[in-house]
Amino acid sequence: MVEQLFLKPISSSFIKTAQFLSVDMSGIIGNKAQHPLKQLLILPINTLDEFSIQAGHLKEDIIVDTPFDFHALSSGTVIQIGSAQLRLTFHCEPCSKIKHLTNIKKIVHKRGYHSQVLQAGSIKLGDKVQVLLERHEAIPYVFADRIKWYLDKYPSPILVSDLIHAIGLSSSYCRAVPAVIRRRSDIDKKLILYKKNLL
């Protein structure tokens, strides 16, 4: 069940509570633009309880209370909340921005689930969370695995900054790529470009 909803208005740097969310194929209407694989962040309420964090402090869009382990759902699972259908993409990775709230290592795989809109609709307080039979391709959580997943799908040379954006990570990850893939013989390193070809 939906316990709380939040908006991140385009015109404000503050997050605010909401009674309902209107969702289209680009995400939450009225919200700041989000990456296509990270349009809504769904957080189970037990994460807040376990780590004694106040609602909204993890920048979640939706807080849910479900009778099952929400984070245990596999990537590619499709859920319906209200009249909107969402594809779960990957767990939200804890970063240094929340280290004042909790131990980053302990909250791994409990920090919320990113999702992508499959069907526009509305989501309101009290709506049930339904797991549908439809399934989509799973997206790896591990950094190097996600790089491989993307390059296997699109085996063309790509700038590292564009690659990092395509897999839903911030530009700060660019400098980590060489070290992360160094021992991965299954990744075609020639496809990753570190500077533009000016020819």
KEKE-3310 file (N, C-alpha, C; in steps of 0.2 Angstrom, whole numbers, plus 5000, padded with zeros to 4 digits):
npx = (5004:5002:5010:5016:5019:5029:5034:5046:5047:5050:5052:5058:5070:5067:5059:5042:5027:5014:4997:4993:5000:5003:5007:5016:5024:5036:5039:5035:5023:5026:5038:5056:5066:5070:5082:5078:5078:5076:5064:5055:5057:5055:5052:5052:5044:5049:5063:5065:5061:5070:5083:5080:5077:5070:5055:5056:5069:5078:5075:5065:5051:5040:5033:5031:5021:5022:5017:5027:5045:5050:5062:5067:5061:5064:5074:5066:5054:5037:5026:5010:5003:4990:4983:4995:5008:5023:5040:5052:5069:5083:5091:5093:5108:5118:5125:5138:5131:5121:5127:5127:5115:5115:5124:5132:5136:5128:5116:5115:5106:5094:5090:5080:5070:5073:5063:5054:5042:5029:5016:5005:4997:4988:4994:4989:4988:4986:4984:4986:5000:5003:5010:5013:5011:5019:5035:5051:5067:5081:5091:5108:5114:5127:5141:5152:5145:5134:5139:5144:5132:5126:5135:5135:5122:5123:5134:5144:5157:5158:5158:5165:5158:5145:5142:5141:5130:5120:5118:5113:5120:5129:5140:5151:5156:5163:5177:5181:5179:5190:5197:5187:5184:5196:5200:5191:5189:5178:5173:5173:5185:5189:5178:5175:5177:5189:5191:5185:5185:5193:5195)
npy = (4994:5011:5023:5036:5050:5060:5075:5083:5097:5106:5120:5121:5118:5110:5095:5090:5084:5075:5071:5064:5057:5062:5052:5051:5045:5050:5051:5058:5070:5087:5086:5087:5083:5066:5052:5040:5026:5029:5034:5035:5033:5020:5016:5005:5005:4999:5001:5014:5012:5003:5009:5021:5033:5048:5050:5055:5059:5052:5055:5049:5045:5038:5030:5013:5000:4984:4967:4958:4956:4970:4974:4962:4958:4954:4963:4970:4966:4969:4981:4987:5002:5010:5017:5017:5008:5001:4997:4989:4993:4994:4993:5007:5015:5017:5033:5045:5056:5052:5048:5055:5051:5037:5021:5018:5006:4996:4999:4995:4988:4991:5003:5008:5006:5009:5014:5013:5020:5011:5012:5026:5035:5037:5039:5037:5040:5026:5017:5000:4990:4980:4965:4961:4949:4951:4952:4960:4963:4960:4971:4973:4976:4977:4987:4985:4974:4980:4989:4979:4973:4984:4986:4974:4975:4986:4986:4996:5009:5020:5036:5037:5045:5046:5033:5030:5039:5032:5020:5024:5031:5043:5056:5056:5043:5041:5041:5030:5019:5013:5006:4997:4989:4983:4969:4962:4952:4949:4960:4971:4982:4991:4997:5007:5024:5037:5049:5061:5057:5067:5067)
npz = (5000:4997:5006:5008:4998:4987:4979:4968:4963:4948:4949:4962:4975:4985:4992:4992:5001:4994:4989:4979:4963:4947:4933:4918:4902:4904:4917:4933:4932:4932:4940:4942:4928:4925:4923:4911:4916:4929:4933:4944:4961:4972:4989:5002:5017:5028:5027:5031:5044:5049:5048:5055:5048:5042:5033:5016:5017:5009:4997:4990:4979:4981:4996:5001:5009:5010:5010:5007:5003:4996:4990:4986:4974:4957:4945:4932:4935:4934:4941:4947:4952:4958:4944:4936:4928:4932:4928:4937:4938:4944:4960:4970:4972:4986:4991:4995:4999:5008:5019:5031:5036:5038:5039:5025:5019:5025:5021:5008:4994:5000:4999:4991:4976:4959:4945:4929:4919:4912:4909:4909:4922:4937:4954:4971:4988:4999:4988:4982:4980:4966:4960:4944:4930:4919:4912:4911:4903:4914:4923:4927:4943:4948:4945:4934:4928:4923:4914:4904:4901:4894:4883:4877:4872:4863:4854:4850:4848:4861:4870:4886:4895:4890:4890:4904:4907:4900:4907:4918:4929:4938:4932:4940:4941:4930:4930:4937:4929:4921:4931:4936:4925:4922:4925:4918:4906:4898:4894:4880:4879:4869:4865:4873:4874:4879:4875:4863:4846:4835:4822)
capx = (5000:5006:5010:5017:5021:5033:5035:5052:5045:5055:5054:5060:5075:5064:5054:5036:5023:5008:4991:4993:5005:5001:5013:5016:5029:5043:5040:5030:5021:5028:5044:5062:5067:5074:5084:5073:5078:5076:5059:5052:5061:5050:5055:5048:5044:5054:5070:5065:5061:5076:5088:5078:5077:5063:5052:5058:5076:5081:5073:5061:5045:5034:5035:5026:5021:5020:5018:5033:5051:5050:5069:5069:5059:5069:5074:5062:5047:5032:5021:5005:5001:4985:4982:5001:5012:5031:5045:5058:5075:5089:5091:5096:5115:5119:5131:5140:5126:5117:5132:5125:5109:5116:5130:5131:5137:5123:5109:5115:5101:5089:5089:5075:5071:5072:5058:5052:5035:5026:5009:5004:4991:4989:4995:4987:4989:4982:4984:4989:5005:5002:5015:5010:5015:5023:5042:5056:5074:5084:5097:5112:5116:5135:5144:5155:5140:5129:5143:5144:5125:5125:5139:5132:5116:5124:5142:5147:5161:5154:5162:5163:5153:5139:5140:5139:5124:5116:5117:5109:5124:5131:5146:5157:5158:5168:5185:5181:5178:5196:5199:5182:5184:5202:5200:5185:5190:5172:5171:5177:5187:5190:5172:5174:5182:5190:5191:5182:5189:5192:5196)
capy = (5000:5018:5026:5043:5052:5066:5079:5087:5102:5109:5127:5122:5113:5106:5090:5091:5079:5075:5067:5060:5059:5060:5050:5050:5041:5053:5051:5061:5076:5093:5084:5088:5077:5060:5047:5035:5020:5031:5039:5035:5029:5017:5014:5001:5009:4995:5004:5020:5010:4999:5014:5027:5039:5051:5050:5060:5061:5048:5058:5044:5047:5034:5025:5008:4995:4978:4961:4955:4960:4973:4974:4955:4957:4954:4968:4968:4965:4975:4982:4992:5006:5014:5015:5017:5002:5003:4992:4989:4993:4992:4996:5014:5014:5022:5037:5049:5061:5050:5046:5058:5048:5030:5018:5017:4999:4992:5001:4993:4984:4993:5011:5010:5003:5014:5011:5016:5020:5008:5014:5032:5034:5041:5035:5041:5037:5020:5012:4994:4988:4973:4962:4958:4943:4953:4953:4963:4961:4962:4976:4972:4981:4978:4992:4982:4970:4984:4991:4973:4972:4989:4985:4968:4977:4991:4985:5002:5013:5026:5040:5035:5049:5044:5026:5031:5041:5027:5015:5027:5033:5050:5057:5055:5036:5040:5040:5023:5014:5009:5001:4993:4984:4980:4962:4959:4949:4948:4967:4974:4988:4995:5001:5013:5029:5041:5056:5062:5057:5074:5066)
capz = (5000:4996:5013:5007:4991:4987:4973:4967:4958:4944:4952:4969:4977:4990:4991:4996:5001:4990:4990:4973:4958:4940:4929:4911:4900:4905:4924:4937:4929:4937:4943:4938:4923:4928:4918:4909:4920:4936:4934:4951:4966:4977:4995:5007:5023:5033:5026:5036:5051:5051:5049:5058:5044:5041:5026:5011:5017:5004:4990:4987:4977:4984:5001:5001:5014:5006:5014:5004:5003:4990:4987:4984:4968:4953:4940:4926:4937:4932:4946:4946:4958:4956:4937:4933:4928:4932:4927:4941:4934:4948:4967:4971:4975:4992:4990:5001:5001:5013:5025:5038:5039:5040:5037:5018:5018:5028:5017:5001:4992:5004:4998:4986:4969:4953:4941:4923:4918:4906:4908:4912:4926:4943:4960:4977:4995:5000:4982:4983:4975:4963:4955:4938:4927:4914:4914:4906:4904:4920:4922:4932:4948:4949:4940:4928:4925:4919:4908:4900:4898:4889:4877:4873:4868:4859:4853:4845:4852:4865:4875:4893:4899:4887:4893:4911:4907:4897:4912:4924:4934:4938:4929:4944:4940:4924:4932:4940:4924:4919:4936:4937:4920:4921:4925:4915:4899:4894:4891:4875:4881:4864:4863:4878:4872:4884:4872:4857:4840:4832:4815)
cpx = (5004:5005:5011:5020:5024:5034:5042:5051:5051:5057:5057:5066:5073:5059:5048:5031:5017:5003:4991:4999:5002:5007:5012:5022:5036:5044:5034:5029:5023:5035:5050:5063:5072:5076:5079:5072:5077:5070:5056:5056:5056:5054:5051:5049:5048:5061:5070:5065:5067:5082:5086:5079:5070:5061:5054:5065:5080:5079:5069:5055:5039:5037:5029:5027:5018:5021:5023:5039:5052:5057:5071:5066:5064:5069:5071:5055:5043:5027:5016:5003:4996:4984:4989:5005:5019:5035:5051:5064:5081:5088:5095:5103:5116:5125:5133:5136:5121:5121:5130:5119:5110:5122:5128:5132:5131:5116:5109:5110:5094:5087:5084:5076:5069:5067:5057:5045:5033:5019:5007:4998:4992:4990:4993:4988:4984:4981:4988:4995:5004:5008:5012:5014:5020:5030:5046:5063:5077:5090:5101:5113:5123:5137:5147:5150:5136:5133:5143:5137:5124:5129:5137:5126:5118:5132:5145:5152:5157:5159:5160:5158:5146:5137:5138:5132:5118:5114:5114:5113:5126:5138:5152:5160:5163:5175:5186:5181:5184:5198:5194:5182:5191:5203:5195:5186:5184:5169:5175:5179:5188:5183:5171:5180:5182:5191:5188:5187:5188:5193:5189)
cpy = (5006:5021:5034:5044:5059:5069:5082:5092:5105:5116:5127:5117:5109:5101:5091:5085:5080:5070:5062:5062:5057:5058:5049:5046:5044:5054:5055:5068:5082:5092:5086:5082:5072:5056:5042:5029:5022:5036:5040:5030:5027:5015:5011:5005:5005:4998:5010:5017:5007:5004:5020:5033:5041:5051:5056:5062:5057:5050:5053:5048:5044:5029:5020:5003:4989:4972:4956:4959:4963:4973:4967:4954:4958:4960:4965:4966:4971:4975:4987:4995:5011:5012:5015:5010:5004:4996:4993:4988:4991:4996:5003:5013:5019:5026:5041:5054:5059:5047:5049:5055:5041:5027:5015:5009:4995:4993:4998:4988:4985:5000:5013:5006:5008:5010:5016:5015:5016:5010:5020:5031:5039:5037:5040:5037:5032:5015:5006:4993:4981:4971:4959:4952:4945:4954:4956:4961:4964:4966:4975:4977:4983:4983:4989:4977:4974:4987:4985:4973:4977:4988:4979:4970:4982:4991:4990:5006:5019:5029:5037:5039:5048:5037:5026:5034:5036:5022:5018:5029:5040:5051:5056:5048:5036:5038:5033:5018:5010:5004:4996:4987:4981:4973:4959:4958:4949:4955:4969:4981:4993:4999:5007:5018:5035:5049:5056:5061:5063:5073:5066)
cpz = (5000:5003:5012:5000:4991:4980:4973:4962:4954:4946:4959:4970:4983:4988:4995:4996:4996:4991:4984:4968:4951:4936:4922:4909:4902:4913:4927:4934:4934:4940:4939:4934:4926:4922:4917:4913:4927:4937:4940:4955:4971:4983:4999:5013:5029:5032:5031:5043:5053:5052:5052:5054:5043:5034:5022:5012:5012:4997:4986:4984:4980:4990:5001:5007:5011:5011:5012:5004:4996:4986:4984:4977:4963:4948:4934:4928:4936:4938:4944:4953:4956:4948:4933:4933:4927:4931:4932:4938:4939:4955:4966:4975:4980:4990:4996:5003:5007:5019:5031:5041:5041:5037:5030:5016:5020:5024:5010:5000:4997:5004:4993:4980:4964:4949:4934:4922:4911:4904:4912:4917:4932:4949:4966:4983:4996:4994:4984:4978:4973:4959:4950:4935:4922:4917:4909:4907:4910:4919:4928:4937:4949:4943:4934:4924:4920:4913:4902:4897:4893:4883:4873:4869:4862:4858:4848:4850:4855:4870:4882:4897:4896:4889:4900:4912:4905:4902:4918:4930:4933:4935:4933:4944:4934:4925:4935:4935:4922:4925:4937:4932:4919:4920:4922:4908:4895:4892:4886:4876:4875:4862:4868:4876:4878:4882:4865:4851:4836:4824:4811)
residu = (MET:VAL:GLU:GLN:LEU:PHE:LEU:LYS:PRO:ILE:SER:SER:SER:PHE:ILE:LYS:THR:ALA:GLN:PHE:LEU:SER:VAL:ASP:MET:SER:GLY:ILE:ILE:GLY:ASN:LYS:ALA:GLN:HIS:PRO:LEU:LYS:GLN:LEU:LEU:ILE:LEU:PRO:ILE:ASN:THR:LEU:ASP:GLU:PHE:SER:ILE:GLN:ALA:GLY:HIS:LEU:LYS:GLU:ASP:ILE:ILE:VAL:ASP:THR:PRO:PHE:ASP:PHE:HIS:ALA:LEU:SER:SER:GLY:THR:VAL:ILE:GLN:ILE:GLY:SER:ALA:GLN:LEU:ARG:LEU:THR:PHE:HIS:CYS:GLU:PRO:CYS:SER:LYS:ILE:LYS:HIS:LEU:THR:ASN:ILE:LYS:LYS:ILE:VAL:HIS:LYS:ARG:GLY:TYR:HIS:SER:GLN:VAL:LEU:GLN:ALA:GLY:SER:ILE:LYS:LEU:GLY:ASP:LYS:VAL:GLN:VAL:LEU:LEU:GLU:ARG:HIS:GLU:ALA:ILE:PRO:TYR:VAL:PHE:ALA:ASP:ARG:ILE:LYS:TRP:TYR:LEU:ASP:LYS:TYR:PRO:SER:PRO:ILE:LEU:VAL:SER:ASP:LEU:ILE:HIS:ALA:ILE:GLY:LEU:SER:SER:SER:TYR:CYS:ARG:ALA:VAL:PRO:ALA:VAL:ILE:ARG:ARG:ARG:SER:ASP:ILE:ASP:LYS:LYS:LEU:ILE:LEU:TYR:LYS:LYS:ASN:LEU:LEU)
# end
